[in-house]
Amino acid sequence: MIGHKIALIIEEIDQSYQSSILNGISASAAEFGLNISAFISFSGAISNPRHDAGEFNIFNLPDFRDFDGAILLTNTIGFKPLVKSILERIKEAGIPAVSLDNNIEGFYHIGIDNKTAMREITEHMINTHKFTSFNYISGPRENPESADRLAAFLEVLEEHGITIEEERIYYGDFRAPSGKKGVEKFLNSNLPMPQAIICANDVMAASAINRLSAEGLTVPDDIAVTGFDNTYSNTNYQVELTSVDRPLALSGRLACRALYNHFNMIDQPKSNVLGMSTRFTESCGCSHNAVTDLSQFKELNYRNYSRFENSQNFMAKLNTLSCELLGSNTFADYISHLRSFCRMADPEEFYFCLCENWDENTIIDYNYAGITDNSAIPTTYTDKMIVPIAYVDGEFYNVRPITRKQLLPDITDTKAAGKFYYIIPLHFAERCLGYMVISNTNWPLHNSIFETFCINISNSLENIRKHVCLEHTVYRLGKLYSQDTFSGIYNRNGFVQKASDAYRKCIDEKRNVMLMFIDLDGLKTINDTYGHDVGDTAICYIADVLIKSCSHGEVFCRYGGDEFIVFAADYTETDSAALTAEIRSNIDKINDSGSNPFVLSASIGYVIDVPEENEDIFDFVNKADKVMYEEKKRKKHHK
């Protein structure tokens, strides 16, 4: 079966809701002839807007025109301008798309009736348990599902004549910390604690119960708590959660089927709203299905321990990798350590794709430098991506750079259906570095440990980038220190660095030193007659002449202004005369070209001697300068 290319947009796969839907999609992809590229980000968990900007950039990577369809969980993305951009790009691409939970015009929709489910929960608490005082922990205000659940809760209270103060509602983000923060807000309120806390999902409810327990409050005896989505395994928690059992994995499967029907022109409704069932158990005060059979306990303990052991093993490997990556001083070492980890973890496929400009020497820590304009920092993917790691079925492949549109190298059979790729951003703050691609692995991807792994990879890559930039900066500073930026040859510092060892050896071994001093003739006249730009050209001509003439290991530099010096060891009078003649010949060639309004000329003087122990190399410079000066006087005398 040939697979259609499907782009999946999803945020925070370490959350139970997203994980359950992903499981349904991945399990159904092959059946419905789909190849899934899941573009994933982790944002919000560390409350850093610059980090989130880098995470969100992964959703700008896909060109939806290169895909046959899309599956969207835009309700998991909290940044609405980004959601709007994604939807506009999909509509412009003209591909079929399935939206899970958010009912978007023009797209297929798989959802649930949030209001009916929340009404049943709330009515149960009022009618069965006779509760009259409530607090509520909500998801984000702008999230449609969150808004529907809160609206249903408030409607039921109003129908029963129960009022609720705004202070009794806490707006979270569907993550576990929101449950804890919500309870802390209620505890610090001047209002008395309620009889029940209704939560918009299970993870917030579980966290709320933990915080209540820390305060010495028992659930459900002191306060009842309910969840939603039934994503917590009730037998794995201290209190079975009253919740709404919704078929999340089925939602993922139905999204795949909706695209299959579209591709095969099978009639289907635009919207499919799934049924669900409420589960009234221990946390609201109802009976619960306690595990009493010893074999069940053993199975439960084994499952929990296996999950714990796998997480601990991966965390240990991750800690080792983090130390190795952060300890790398070169990019080659970095890639070598990451390859070793890849071979040990052994996913079916792993690609490490970097922007061409990932190591670009742009501003580092610009905020600390008082710079607020970060426009120099690359925040988008380059048209070409380099792939230093391409690992497929236990083998590493050396591959050429790929285009951004390709996404990954063409190594495997991309036509067979059932491929499922996780595509994760590599970035530091908003700086875009590249992305990773992982397929078919035992790594705990639907786990906060994987988020830690991704952050560590990105941070260590930025560390290497800074190493590369620092080396480049040191190299440039070294050139500035040793190179005459005007003529391109050594300056005095460079001359001393290059010649000092040879000079010291000549002292120790009583060998000859030749020091030549060269002075450009008539520079003032050239400047006054033709301008300083022409005079600068004359200086550079002398530097070029020395480059061409000094071909036997001589060290030369621009000594200052229009003065140049040449050093050589073991030179004889014959060698020095030959070099002088070569320099004059190359000057004549420049004059013979007729390309200048002036006649290039230089006065040359040199000395040859064995240096004494206390004699500095610049003592030879002064001696050669005097010889050169005598030649310059002779030239003036003969004019």
C-alpha positions in Angstrom: 0.0 0.0 0.0 1.3 3.4 -1.0 1.2 5.9 2.0 -0.2 9.4 1.8 2.0 12.0 3.5 0.2 13.5 6.5 1.3 16.4 8.7 0.3 16.1 12.3 0.4 19.3 14.4 0.5 18.7 18.2 1.9 20.3 21.3 3.1 18.7 24.6 3.0 15.0 23.8 4.1 14.2 27.4 0.5 15.0 28.5 -1.9 12.1 28.8 -4.6 13.6 26.5 -2.1 14.1 23.6 -0.4 10.8 24.3 -3.6 8.8 24.1 -4.6 10.4 20.8 -1.1 9.9 19.3 -1.3 6.2 20.2 -4.6 5.9 18.3 -3.1 7.7 15.2 0.1 5.7 15.2 -1.7 2.4 15.6 -4.0 3.2 12.7 -1.6 4.8 10.2 -0.7 1.7 8.3 -4.3 0.4 8.2 -5.5 3.6 6.5 -2.4 4.0 4.2 -0.9 7.0 5.9 2.7 8.2 6.7 2.6 10.6 9.6 5.1 13.4 10.2 4.3 14.7 13.7 5.5 18.2 14.2 5.9 18.5 18.0 6.8 21.3 20.4 7.1 21.6 24.2 6.2 25.1 25.3 4.8 26.7 28.4 6.3 24.2 30.8 9.3 26.4 31.8 7.4 29.8 31.4 10.0 31.3 29.1 8.6 33.3 26.1 11.9 33.1 24.2 12.0 29.3 24.7 8.4 29.0 23.5 9.2 31.1 20.4 12.0 28.6 19.5 9.6 25.7 20.1 6.8 27.1 18.1 9.1 27.6 15.1 8.8 23.8 14.3 5.2 24.5 13.1 6.7 26.9 10.4 8.9 24.1 9.1 6.3 22.1 7.0 5.2 23.3 3.7 1.7 21.9 3.7 1.7 21.9 -0.1 4.1 19.0 0.1 1.6 16.9 2.2 -1.5 15.1 1.1 -3.4 15.9 4.3 -3.2 17.1 7.9 -4.3 16.2 11.4 -4.5 19.0 13.9 -4.7 19.3 17.7 -4.7 23.1 17.7 -6.4 23.1 21.0 -3.1 22.0 22.6 -1.4 25.2 21.2 -1.9 28.2 23.5 -0.5 30.9 21.2 -3.5 31.9 19.0 -1.7 33.9 16.3 0.3 30.8 15.6 -2.8 28.7 15.3 -4.3 31.2 12.9 -1.1 31.0 10.8 -1.2 27.2 10.6 -4.9 27.2 9.6 -4.3 29.8 6.9 -1.4 27.9 5.4 -3.3 24.6 5.4 -6.3 26.3 3.6 -3.9 27.9 1.1 -2.4 24.5 0.4 -5.8 23.1 -0.4 -5.3 19.8 1.4 -7.9 17.9 3.5 -7.5 18.3 7.3 -9.0 16.8 10.4 -9.3 18.9 13.5 -9.5 17.0 16.8 -11.9 18.7 19.3 -11.8 22.2 17.8 -14.5 22.4 15.2 -13.0 24.5 12.4 -14.9 25.6 9.3 -13.8 23.8 6.2 -12.1 20.9 8.1 -13.3 17.5 9.2 -14.0 17.4 12.9 -13.7 14.6 15.5 -14.9 15.8 18.9 -16.9 15.2 22.0 -19.9 16.8 23.6 -18.0 18.6 26.4 -21.1 20.3 27.7 -23.2 17.2 28.2 -20.4 15.4 30.0 -19.7 18.2 32.4 -23.4 18.7 33.0 -23.6 15.0 34.1 -20.7 15.4 36.4 -22.1 18.6 38.0 -25.6 17.3 38.3 -24.3 14.2 40.0 -22.5 16.2 42.6 -25.6 18.3 43.3 -28.3 15.6 43.0 -26.5 12.6 44.4 -24.1 14.1 47.0 -26.2 17.2 47.8 -23.3 19.5 47.4 -24.1 23.2 47.3 -20.6 24.9 47.4 -18.1 24.4 44.6 -14.8 25.7 43.3 -13.6 25.1 39.8 -10.1 24.6 38.2 -10.4 25.4 34.5 -8.2 25.1 31.5 -7.2 28.2 29.5 -10.0 30.8 29.0 -9.6 30.9 25.2 -9.5 27.1 24.8 -12.9 26.1 23.2 -13.1 22.8 25.1 -12.2 24.5 28.4 -14.8 27.2 27.8 -17.5 24.6 27.0 -16.8 22.7 30.2 -16.9 25.7 32.4 -20.0 27.0 30.7 -21.8 23.7 31.3 -20.7 23.7 35.0 -22.0 27.3 35.5 -25.3 26.5 33.7 -26.1 23.6 36.0 -25.3 25.7 39.1 -27.6 28.5 37.8 -30.4 26.0 37.2 -30.1 24.8 40.8 -30.0 28.3 42.2 -26.4 27.9 43.3 -24.2 31.1 43.1 -20.4 31.0 42.7 -18.0 33.8 43.2 -15.4 34.6 40.5 -12.7 33.9 43.2 -13.8 30.3 43.3 -12.7 29.8 39.6 -9.0 29.3 38.8 -7.9 29.4 35.2 -5.0 27.0 34.6 -3.5 25.4 31.5 -4.5 21.7 31.7 -1.1 20.9 33.1 -0.5 19.3 36.5 0.9 22.4 38.2 -2.3 24.2 37.6 -4.1 21.8 40.0 -1.7 22.6 42.8 -1.8 26.4 42.1 -5.6 26.3 42.0 -5.8 24.7 45.4 -3.3 27.2 46.8 -5.3 30.1 45.5 -8.4 28.7 47.2 -6.6 28.1 50.5 -5.3 31.7 50.5 -8.8 33.1 49.7 -10.9 34.7 52.3 -13.7 32.4 51.2 -14.3 29.1 53.0 -13.2 25.9 51.3 -15.9 24.3 49.2 -17.5 20.9 49.5 -16.2 19.9 46.0 -13.7 21.0 43.5 -14.6 20.3 39.9 -11.5 20.1 37.6 -11.5 20.4 33.8 -9.1 17.4 33.4 -7.6 14.5 35.3 -4.0 15.7 35.6 -5.1 18.9 37.3 -7.5 16.9 39.5 -4.7 14.5 40.6 -2.4 17.4 41.4 -5.2 19.2 43.4 -5.7 16.0 45.5 -2.0 15.9 46.3 -2.0 19.5 47.4 -5.1 19.0 49.5 -3.5 16.0 51.1 -0.4 18.0 52.0 -2.7 20.4 53.7 -4.2 17.6 55.8 -7.5 17.5 53.8 -8.8 14.1 52.8 -10.5 13.4 49.5 -13.5 12.8 49.5 -14.2 13.0 53.2 -13.2 16.7 53.5 -13.5 17.8 49.9 -14.7 15.9 46.9 -12.7 16.2 43.6 -13.6 15.3 40.0 -11.6 15.2 36.8 -12.3 14.9 33.1 -11.0 12.8 30.2 -10.2 9.7 32.3 -6.5 9.8 31.3 -5.3 8.7 34.8 -5.2 5.0 35.4 -7.3 4.9 38.5 -5.6 1.9 40.1 -2.3 3.7 39.9 -3.4 6.5 42.1 -4.2 6.9 45.8 -7.8 7.9 45.0 -9.9 6.7 42.1 -10.9 9.7 40.1 -14.5 10.5 39.2 -14.1 11.5 35.6 -15.5 11.4 32.1 -14.3 8.4 30.0 -13.8 9.7 26.5 -12.3 7.5 23.7 -9.1 9.4 23.0 -7.4 6.6 21.1 -10.5 6.2 19.0 -10.4 9.9 18.2 -7.0 9.4 16.7 -8.1 6.4 14.7 -11.2 8.2 13.4 -9.0 11.1 12.3 -7.0 8.6 10.1 -10.2 7.1 8.8 -11.6 10.5 7.9 -8.6 11.2 5.7 -8.7 7.6 4.2 -12.4 8.2 3.3 -11.5 11.5 1.7 -8.7 10.1 -0.4 -11.0 7.2 -1.5 -14.0 9.5 -2.1 -16.2 7.8 0.5 -19.1 9.9 1.7 -18.8 11.0 5.3 -20.1 13.7 7.6 -17.9 16.7 8.2 -18.2 16.4 11.9 -18.2 13.3 14.1 -19.1 13.9 17.8 -18.3 10.9 20.0 -20.2 9.7 22.9 -18.7 9.2 26.4 -19.5 7.9 29.8 -19.1 9.3 33.3 -17.3 7.3 35.9 -18.5 8.1 39.5 -16.0 6.6 41.8 -14.0 7.3 45.0 -13.0 10.9 44.6 -16.6 12.2 44.7 -17.7 9.8 47.5 -19.1 7.0 45.4 -18.1 3.3 45.6 -14.9 2.3 43.9 -13.7 -0.8 42.3 -10.9 -1.7 44.7 -8.2 -4.1 43.6 -8.5 -7.1 46.0 -7.1 -10.0 44.0 -3.4 -10.7 44.9 -2.6 -11.4 41.2 -4.0 -8.0 40.2 -1.8 -6.4 42.8 1.2 -8.2 41.5 0.4 -7.3 37.9 -0.1 -3.6 38.9 3.2 -3.5 40.9 5.1 -5.2 38.0 3.7 -2.7 35.5 4.5 0.3 37.7 8.0 -1.0 38.5 8.7 -1.8 34.8 7.6 1.7 33.8 9.8 3.2 36.6 12.8 1.1 35.7 12.6 2.0 32.0 12.4 5.7 33.0 15.3 5.4 35.4 17.4 3.6 32.8 16.7 6.2 30.1 17.3 9.0 32.6 20.7 7.4 33.5 21.6 7.3 29.9 20.4 10.8 29.4 22.5 12.1 32.3 25.6 10.4 30.8 24.9 11.8 27.4 24.3 15.3 28.8 27.7 15.3 30.6 29.4 14.1 27.4 27.8 16.6 25.2 28.4 19.6 27.5 32.0 18.4 27.9 32.6 18.4 24.2 34.9 21.1 22.9 34.5 20.4 19.2 31.5 19.7 17.0 33.1 16.4 15.9 33.3 15.3 19.6 29.7 16.4 20.0 28.4 14.4 17.0 30.5 11.4 18.1 28.9 11.3 21.6 25.4 11.7 20.1 26.1 8.9 17.6 27.2 6.6 20.5 24.0 7.3 22.3 22.0 6.7 19.2 23.6 3.3 18.6 22.9 2.4 22.3 19.2 3.6 22.2 18.8 2.1 18.7 15.7 3.7 17.2 14.7 2.5 13.8 15.4 5.9 12.3 17.1 9.0 13.7 18.1 12.1 11.8 19.9 15.1 13.2 19.3 18.0 10.8 21.0 21.4 11.3 20.4 24.7 9.6 23.3 25.8 7.4 23.8 28.8 9.6 23.5 26.9 12.9 27.0 27.9 14.0 26.8 31.5 12.6 28.8 33.9 14.7 26.0 36.3 15.6 25.3 38.1 18.8 25.6 36.1 22.0 23.8 37.1 25.1 22.7 40.3 23.5 20.5 41.2 26.4 23.5 41.4 28.7 25.2 43.6 26.2 22.3 46.1 26.4 21.2 45.2 22.9 17.5 44.9 22.4 17.4 44.4 18.7 17.7 40.6 18.1 17.2 40.8 14.4 20.6 39.4 13.8 19.6 36.1 15.4 18.4 33.4 12.8 14.9 32.4 13.8 13.8 30.4 10.7 15.0 27.3 9.0 17.4 27.6 6.1 16.5 26.4 2.6 19.3 23.7 3.0 19.8 21.5 6.0 23.0 19.6 6.8 22.5 16.1 8.3 25.5 15.1 10.4 23.6 12.0 11.7 21.4 9.8 9.6 20.8 6.5 11.4 18.6 3.8 9.8 18.2 0.2 10.9 21.4 0.1 12.9 23.6 1.8 10.3 24.9 5.4 10.0 24.8 7.0 6.5 26.8 9.8 5.2 24.4 12.0 3.3 24.6 15.3 1.4 22.7 18.4 2.6 18.9 18.2 2.0 16.4 20.8 1.2 14.1 22.1 3.9 11.2 20.7 1.8 12.6 17.2 1.9 12.6 17.2 5.7 14.7 14.0 5.9 17.2 12.2 3.7 15.8 9.7 1.1 17.2 6.5 2.6 14.2 4.4 3.4 11.2 3.4 1.4 9.0 6.4 1.8 6.2 4.9 -0.2 5.2 2.1 2.2 2.4 3.1 4.5 2.6 3.2 8.3 5.7 5.4 8.9 5.4 7.6 11.9 8.0 10.3 12.4 8.4 12.6 15.4 9.9 15.9 14.3 11.2 18.0 17.2 12.8 21.5 17.2 16.5 22.2 18.0 16.9 25.7 19.2 18.3 28.0 21.9 15.7 30.6 23.0 14.4 31.9 19.7 17.6 31.0 17.8 16.7 28.3 15.2 19.4 25.5 15.1 17.6 22.7 13.3 15.4 19.7 14.2 15.6 16.0 15.1 13.5 13.2 13.5 12.8 10.0 15.4 10.9 7.0 14.2 9.9 3.7 15.8 11.8 3.7 19.1 11.5 2.4 22.6 12.5 5.8 23.9 9.8 7.2 26.4 8.7 9.9 24.0 5.3 10.5 25.7 7.1 11.4 28.9 8.5 14.6 30.5 11.9 12.8 30.4 11.9 13.1 26.6 11.2 16.9 26.9 14.3 17.0 29.2 16.2 15.1 26.6 15.2 17.6 23.9 16.1 20.6 26.0 19.5 19.1 26.9 20.3 18.4 23.2 19.4 21.9 22.2 21.3 23.5 25.1 24.4 21.4 24.5 24.3 22.2 20.8 24.2 25.9 21.7 27.2 25.3 23.9 29.1 23.9 21.0 28.0 26.8 18.8 29.4 29.2 21.3 32.7 27.2 21.4 32.9 27.4 17.6 32.1 31.2 17.7 34.6 31.7 20.4 37.3 29.9 18.5 36.4 32.0 15.4 36.6 35.2 17.5 40.0 34.2 19.0 41.3 33.5 15.5 40.1 36.9 14.3 41.6 38.6 17.3 44.8 36.8 16.7 44.8 38.0 13.1 44.1 41.6 14.3 47.0 41.2 16.8 49.5 39.8 14.3 48.3 41.0 10.9 48.5 44.4 9.3 44.8 44.8 8.3 45.8 47.4 5.7 48.3 45.5 3.6 47.4 41.9 4.7 50.9 40.9 5.8 52.3 40.6 9.3 52.5 43.7 11.6 55.2 44.1 14.2 53.5 41.7 16.6 53.1 39.0 14.0 56.7 39.5 12.9 58.0 39.0 16.4 55.8 35.9 16.9 56.9 34.3 13.7 60.6 35.2 13.8 61.5 35.0 17.5 62.1 31.2 17.6 64.4 31.2 14.6 66.2 34.3 15.9 66.7 32.6 19.3 68.1 29.5 17.5 70.6 31.7 15.6 71.8 33.1 18.9 72.2 29.6 20.4 73.9 28.1 17.4 75.9 31.1 16.3 74.3 31.3 12.9 73.9 34.3 10.6 70.9 36.6 10.7 69.9 38.8 7.8 67.7 41.8 8.4 66.5 43.9 5.5 64.9 47.3 5.8 62.8 48.6 2.9 61.4 52.1 2.7 58.9 53.3 0.0 60.4 56.3 -1.8 58.4 59.5 -2.3 55.2 58.5 -0.5 54.6 62.2 0.6 54.9 63.3 -3.0 52.4 60.6 -4.2 49.9 61.6 -1.5 50.2 65.3 -2.2 50.0 64.8 -5.9 47.5 62.0 -6.4 45.8 61.7 -3.0 46.1 59.4 0.0 44.1 56.6 -1.7 46.8 56.3 -4.4 49.5 56.5 -1.7 47.8 53.6 0.1 47.9 51.6 -3.2 51.6 52.2 -3.4 52.1 50.8 0.1 50.1 47.7 -0.8 52.2 47.2 -3.9 55.3 46.9 -1.7 53.5 44.3 0.4 52.6 42.4 -2.7 56.2 42.6 -4.0 57.4 41.0 -0.7 54.9 38.2 -0.9 56.1 37.4 -4.4 59.8 37.8 -3.7 60.2 36.1 -0.3 59.7 32.5 -1.3 62.4 30.7 0.8 61.0 31.0 4.4 61.8 34.6 5.0 59.6 36.5 7.5 58.5 40.0 6.5 56.1 42.6 7.8 55.0 46.2 7.5 57.1 47.8 10.1 55.1 51.0 10.1 53.9 53.7 7.7 55.8 53.1 4.5 58.5 50.9 6.1 58.9 47.1 5.8 61.4 44.6 7.2 62.5 41.1 6.1 64.2 38.6 8.4 66.0 35.4 7.3 68.4 32.9 9.0 71.5 31.5 7.4 71.5 34.1 4.7 74.8 34.9 2.9 75.7 38.1 1.1 74.8 36.3 -2.2 71.4 35.4 -0.9 70.7 39.0 0.3 71.8 40.5 -3.0 69.6 38.0 -4.9 66.6 38.9 -2.7 67.3 42.6 -3.2 67.4 42.1 -7.0 64.2 40.1 -6.9 62.4 42.8 -5.0 63.6 45.5 -7.5 62.6 43.3 -10.4 59.1 42.9 -9.1 58.9 46.6 -8.6 60.0 47.2 -12.2 57.2 44.8 -13.4 54.6 47.0 -11.6 56.1 50.1 -13.2 56.2 48.4 -16.7 52.5 47.6 -16.5 51.8 51.4 -16.9 48.7 51.1 -14.6 49.8 53.8 -12.1 50.4 57.5 -12.4 53.5 57.3 -10.3 56.8 55.4 -10.5 57.1 52.9 -7.6 60.5 53.0 -5.9 62.0 51.7 -2.7 65.2 52.1 -0.8 66.7 48.9 0.6 69.4 48.2 3.1 70.3 45.0 4.9 72.8 43.7 7.5 74.1 40.2 8.0 75.7 39.1 11.3 75.7 36.5 14.1 73.5 37.9 16.9 75.0 38.2 20.4 73.2 36.8 23.5 72.0 40.2 24.7 71.2 41.5 21.2 67.5 42.1 20.4 66.2 41.5 16.9 65.2 45.1 16.7 68.9 46.0 17.1 69.3 44.5 13.7 66.4 46.5 12.5 68.1 49.7 13.6 71.3 48.7 11.9 69.5 47.8 8.6 67.6 51.1 8.8 70.8 53.0 8.9 72.1 51.1 5.8 68.8 51.8 4.0 69.0 55.5 4.9 72.5 55.7 3.4 71.1 54.3 0.1 68.2 56.8 0.3 70.7 59.7 0.7 72.7 58.4 -2.3 69.6 58.4 -4.4 68.8 62.0 -3.5 72.4 63.0 -4.2 72.4 61.5 -7.7 69.1 63.2 -8.8 
